[in-house]
Amino acid sequence: MYRLFRNRNGQTTAEYAILIGLVVAALVTIQTYVKRGLQGRFKTEVDDMAAGTAQLGTTKQYLF
């Protein structure tokens, strides 16, 4: 029984490899959703800026 638990370095390395693989897979999966969220926020801000500046060219600055 002692022989089974004597060499734990291989088991520990395998556990770390699995853990790192899961973290990388999660990051790759989340990347799409983060990108969509950032694009949505950017579009909202651009639309708000465009709506705020739509009237700039229509008013007369000087009355003669």
Helices and strands as residue ranges (DSSP letters): H 2-6, H 9-52
